[in-house]
Amino acid sequence: MKTYNKPNKSKWAILSKRPIIDEGELNKKVNIIINEVKRNGDKALIKYAKMFDNVELNQLTVSQQEIEKAYNNVSQKLKDAIQIAYTNIYKFHKAQQIKEEVIETTPGVKCWRKSIAIEKVGLYIPGGSAPLFSTILMLGIPAQIAGCKELVLCTPPNKNDKINPAILYTANLVGIHKIYKAGGAQGVAAMAYGTETIPQVYKIFGPGNQYVTKAKELVQQTGVAIDMPAGPSEVLVIADNTANPAFVAADLLSQAEHGADSQVILLSDDENMIKQCLKEVNIQVALLPRKEIALKALVNSKAIILNDLNKCISFSNQYAPEHLIIASLKANELVDKITNAGSVFLGNYSCESAGDYASGTNHTLPTNGYAKNYSGVSLDSFVKKITFQKLSKEGIKNIGKSIEIMAEAEELMAHKNAVTLRLKEINND
């Protein structure tokens, strides 16, 4: 990690930039995959499974027998941990289910809004070097609460044509029974357009590598909704002199180990704290099984010394991190100054891993600065809101004249006439 000492504010935009990907080449490759899946369906998925996952698929559908076998291959210890996470995530998302009131805006004019579940949703779950079964909880539980009728899950198999048992166990736990062996951009394309085996869905959720992210972006352009624009994982940690350097280093590395294109940012108003944290990073990274991945991510990462904590918050708001950790005894005092972040972790014991797994909040969050205008996944992500209104004779009389005047001013005479005819009938009665 390179250190920057009190950079001028004019430099902040440059320091906030994420690692650059060759979009042109990526677009080209992913478009080829998407178009072949649209043309050849299952045949294309089998071809790409062999090409990218080095596996000869006999069938795309995960059988009930495979799901039952997975149950026995997950340790009771892990099942118990998943259950704790399930309970907390369910509790947090269930609380988001609010009954909306009917509002009488004017006597005789009643308006209300109703949440309707998106009928068909697709979940993409990475299954390579880090099989993210925890993401199934984060997506499957709110989908379950919302009442989505059809849940489709795509995840890549390993070279032995197997899906990680924890993925199958967790999917079954949240009531997902349509599980398919399709990874990468081709899995996203399959859910977006449907194949002979995989059903088409209305909205696609889930993280992935740059190919998955690009595929989601491209299918969105053809009318398939996605959860949010997302890219490589990132964390920004603000640490003052009350932080624990070992904790901070562990939090930085927890994101760096996600992928070589991940980015971590450390901010502090204390130069000595920066030095201690970076020393701890060097000690801890050497012990990680994913050391090589983390080291590559650290090349794209930065440690920045700023004048005070308010400046740190200002930089963070400009960066708009996926995860923001405030490692300080003063964390609560800074909450109201945070305007852009996916999820925030307050104090020395609120590690980002808690949100990733079991605190209850959702870990599917906007990255790459999209926290400036996107929220993380919530119950609302799985519903659409339909508005209703009902006008009585009294209601149309009360607002009718205003509608007529406004419609005429916009030269939309049919709009005006729709009101005029009703008012005439009421007056004739």
N, C-alpha and C positions, 0 to 999 in steps of 0.2 A: 504494500500500500504506500502510495506516495503521500507525503505530508505537505500541507500548504499552511503558511503562517499568516493569519489575518489578511486574506486576499481582499482587494477592493471590491465593493459591491458590483462594480461593472463586470467583474470576472465570474460572478456567481452563475450566470446562465451557461457559460462554458463548462464550469465545474459540475453543473447539474446534468450534463448530457450523458445518456446511456451509451453502452458499447454499440457501434454501428454495424448493421447487417447489410449485406449486398442484396437490397430489395429486388432489383431487376432480375437477377439470376434465380432468386427464391420464387418470385412470382411465376416465372417461366416453368420451373420444375413442378410447382404445386398445381398450376393450371393443367399441365399434362396429366397428372395423376387424377385430378377431379374429372376431367373430360373422359378419361378412359373408364372410370367407375360409372359415369353416367351412361356411356355407350355399352359397356360389357358386364356391368353388375358384378355378380359373384365371381365370374371368371377373372375379372381384374383384381378383385380382393385376394384371390388365391395366388395370382401371379405376384402381387406386391408382397404378400406374406413370405413367399420364397425369396424374393429379391432383397427385402429389407430385414426380415426377421429370421431368415435362413431356416424356414420350416415348411414342410409339405403338409398342407391341410387336407384332412379327409372330409371335414365339414366345418362350417362357420359357426354353427349353433353350439353353445355349451350345453351338454346334456344334463338331465336331472341326476343321473348317476355321478357325473363329475362334481356337481354341487354337493351331493350327499357325501362323497368321498372327501371333499375339501373340509367338511365339518369335522371329520376325524383327524385331519392333518393340521388343525390349528390347536395350539396348546390351550389348556384351560386358563392359564395365566393371561394369555393374550385375549381370549374370549372375555374374561372378567374386565380387562382394561378397556376393551371396545365397548362393553356394556356401560361402564362409567361414563365414557365419552358420549355414547348414545343418549344416556339419560340427561346429561347437561346440555347437549346440543338441542335435543327435543324440547326441553324446558324453555330455553332461550328463544327458540323460533316459534313455539306454541304461543308465547306471550305476545308475539307480533300479530296474532289473529284478532283483529278488533272489529266489532260490529259497528257499522257506520249508521249515523242518525239520518232520519228523513227531515229535511229542512224546508220549512214553509217560507220562501223568500219574500212572497207577497201574499196576502190573503187569497186563497184559491190556487196558488202555484206551489206545488210540492216537488222538491228535487232530492234525489239521493243517488248513492253510488254503491255498486255491488262488486265484490271480488269474485271472478270466475276462474277456476283453474285452467291453465293451458292443458289441453287434452293429451297431447303427445310430446314428450320431452326426451331428448337424447343426452346421455352422460358419457363423456369421454374420460377414461381413467388410464393414465400412463401406467405401464407395467414392465418397463425395462429394468434399468439398474436400480430404480427406486419405485417399487410398486405402491402407488398411493391409495391404499385401501381407505385411509382416513378421509379422502375426498368423497368417497361414496357416502359416508355419513353426512358430510357437509352439503351434499347435493340431494341425496335420497331422502333425508329426513324432512327438509322443508317441502319437497315435492309430495311426500306422503301426507304431510299436514294440509297442504293446499288442496289435495284431492285430485292430482293429475291421474288420468285414467290409464295411460300407457307410458311406462318407463322402459327405455331401451338403453342398454349399456354396451359400449364397445371398448375393448382393451386388447393390446397385442399379446399373443401367446409367446412362450419361449421356444427355443429350437426343438424341444421335445413335444411340442403341441400341447403344452400345459399352461393354464392360467394360475397365477399365484393363489394358493388356497385361501389366504386372508382376504383377497379380493372377492372370491366366490362366497365365502362365509359372510362377509359384511353386506354384500349385495342381497343375499337371501334374507339377512336380518332386517333390512329396510324394505323388503317386499319387492325386489327387482328380480324378475324371472326370465326376462328376455335379454340374455347375455350372449355376446358374439365375439369371435376371435378376429378382430379387425383393428389394427393400430394405425398410427400416423395420420397423414392427410387423407389416406384412402378410407379410414374409419369415419372421419368427419364427413367425407363426401357420401359415404353409404347412408348415413343417418339423414343427411340433407336431402338426398334425392331418392333414396330407397333402392333396394336391389331385389332379386328373386327371394332372398332370405331375410334381409334386414329391412324392417319397416321404416318408412319416411316419417320424420318428426317435424314439429313446428318450431322448436327452439333447442339449441345445442349448448350444453354447459361443459365446463371442465378445462383443466390446464393441459399443457403439453409443450413440446419443443417448438422450435421456430416453424417447422413444417405444419404442425397442428394449428398453431396460432395463425399462420398465413391462410390455411385452408378455411378456418372459421371466418376470417376477414373476407375471403373471396365468396364463400357461399352466402354470407350476409348480403352481398351486393345483388344476389338473385332472389332475395325475399325470404330467406331463412333467418330467423332471429338467433342471436347468440347472447350469452350472458354479459360479456363486456370485452373490449379490446384488452388483450393481456400479452405479456411477454415474459422474459426471464425474471426470476424471483429477485427481490431486493429488500434491504433493510437500511434504515438510517437510525443511528443511535446517538442521542445527546447525553453526554456524560460529564457531570461536574466533579468537584473534588470529594463529593460524598458517594461516588460510585465505587463499585467493586471491579477492579480491572479484569480479574479472572472471569467474572460474570459477563462483562462487556465483550471480551474476546470470544467467549463461547457463543454469544448471540450473533456476533459478526460471522463466525464460522458456520453457524447453523444455516445461514442463507448461502454462504459461499460454496458449501458442499452440494447445493442443489444442481449447479451446472457451471460449466466454464464461462458461460455468458451472463451469469448472475453478477450483481454489483452490491457492494456494501459501502456505506458512508459512515464515518465516525466524526462527530462534531464535539468540541469542548471549548470552554473558556479557560482551561487549565492545561498548559503545555506539558507539565509533568504527568498529568493523567493520560494524555495522548501517548506519551512515551511508555508508560506502564502497560497500557492496553495493547500496544503494538508488540511489546516484549512478550506478553501473554499469548498473543496471536501466534507468534513464531514458535512458542513452546507447544501450544495445543495442536496446531496444524500438523506438526510432525507425527502426532499420535493417531491421526484420523485414517480410517480405512479408505476414505475418498480424498486423501491428501492431494493427489495430482489435480483433481477437479477443483478443489478449493484454492490451490495455489494459482491456477489459471484465472479464477474469478478475482483473486486479490490483485492481479495485475491491472484490472479495470477499476479498482476500488481506491478510495481516498480517505485520508484523515485530515481534518481541517480545524485549525485553531481560530476562534473568533473572539471578539472582545468581551461578550457576556452572553448569558442564556437567552436574552431577548433576540440577539442577533442570530443565535443558533435556531430559534424557532422561526425567524424570518427566512433563513436559508432553507429550512425544512419545508416551509409552506411553498417556497418556489420550486423545490425539488419534487414535492408531492409524493412521498414514498408509499410503497405498498404497505410496509410495516414501519411504524415509528415507535422506538423505545426511548423513554425518558428515564435514564438511570440517575436518579437524583432524589434526595429526601424532599426536595421542593417541587416534585413533579405535579402535585395537585394544584399548585399556584399557577401553573403554565397552561392548564387545560383550556381555558377560554381563549387563549391566543392561537390555538391550533385551528387552521382553516382547511388544510389540504392533507389528507392521509387516508389510507385504506382502513387500517386498524391500528389503535394506539395502545401501548403497554406502559403503565405508570409505575415507577418505583423500581427498586433493585431486585425485587422478587418476581416481577411480572415478565418472565421470559417469553420470547416470541413463540417458543415451542408450545406453550400453554394454549395459545390461540390456534396453533396448527392442529392440535389434537383434542383437548378435553375441557377447556374452560367453558365452552358453550357458544362462543361467537364463531362466525363463519370464516374459514380461511381462504375462500375463493374471492380474491381481491384485485382491484385495478392496479396495474403496474405501468411503468414507462411514462409517468406523469399524468396518467388518466384519472388519478385520484382528485384532480382539480375539477372534474365534471362527471365522474361516475362513482357509484357506491359499490360496496362489495355485495355478494349474493346474500339475499334474505328471503323471507317468505314471499315478499312482493315480487321477487324475480320469477316466481312460478305461477303467477296469476296475471290476468289483465283486468283492468277496472272498467266496468260499463256504467255509464250514467243513465239515470231514468228521470223523467219528469211527467207530472200529471197535472193538467190544468182543468179546473172546473169552469162553468160559465162565469162565475165571479172572477176567476183568475184571468181569463182572456180579456174580460172587460177592463180589469185593472191595469194590464200592461199592453193591451192591444194597440192603443193610440201611439204609444212610444215605438212599438214595432213598425207600425205603418209609416211614421215619420222617418225612421232610420232607413227602412227599405227604400222609400222613395228617394231619399238623399243619395243612396247608392245606385239608384236607377234599376232596381230589381223589382219590377212591378208585380211579377207573379208571387214574390214573397209577400208583398203588401196585400195582394188580393186574397191570399190564404187566410189572412186575418180579417179583412174587410167582409168577406162572405159570412164568416162566423158571427161577427158583430151584428151584421144586418139580420141574421136569423134570430139572434137573441133579442134584438130590439123589436122585431116583428112579433115575437112571442109576447 
